[in-house]
């Protein structure tokens, strides 16, 4: 290159949208419970009460395990928003 010029980059800024996926073909929201003591967890289900029932059974079998985490898998989507 002559004259000490460097190549220039052109950057195009775009607005993106990021929201929970509520389209008809979206994956379902899934729920599970995980024992915070031993890390065992319930199967994931679209019905959050299944994880709660599992936690109660797990506590019954393991009386010192009384702390749990809810694990939620929620589909999200993003797309470029037009001007």
Secondary structure as the mmCIF struct_conf table of DSSP 4:
data_model
#
loop_
_struct_conf.conf_type_id
_struct_conf.id
_struct_conf.beg_label_comp_id
_struct_conf.beg_label_asym_id
_struct_conf.beg_label_seq_id
_struct_conf.end_label_comp_id
_struct_conf.end_label_asym_id
_struct_conf.end_label_seq_id
TURN_TY1_P TURN_TY1_P1 UNK A 3 UNK A 4
STRN STRN1 UNK A 15 UNK A 20
BEND BEND1 UNK A 23 UNK A 23
TURN_TY1_P TURN_TY1_P2 UNK A 24 UNK A 25
HELX_LH_PP_P HELX_LH_PP_P1 UNK A 26 UNK A 29
STRN STRN2 UNK A 30 UNK A 35
TURN_TY1_P TURN_TY1_P3 UNK A 36 UNK A 38
STRN STRN3 UNK A 41 UNK A 41
HELX_LH_PP_P HELX_LH_PP_P2 UNK A 42 UNK A 44
STRN STRN4 UNK A 45 UNK A 45
BEND BEND2 UNK A 46 UNK A 46
HELX_RH_AL_P HELX_RH_AL_P1 UNK A 48 UNK A 61
BEND BEND3 UNK A 62 UNK A 62
TURN_TY1_P TURN_TY1_P4 UNK A 63 UNK A 64
STRN STRN5 UNK A 68 UNK A 73
STRN STRN6 UNK A 76 UNK A 81
HELX_LH_PP_P HELX_LH_PP_P3 UNK A 82 UNK A 82
#
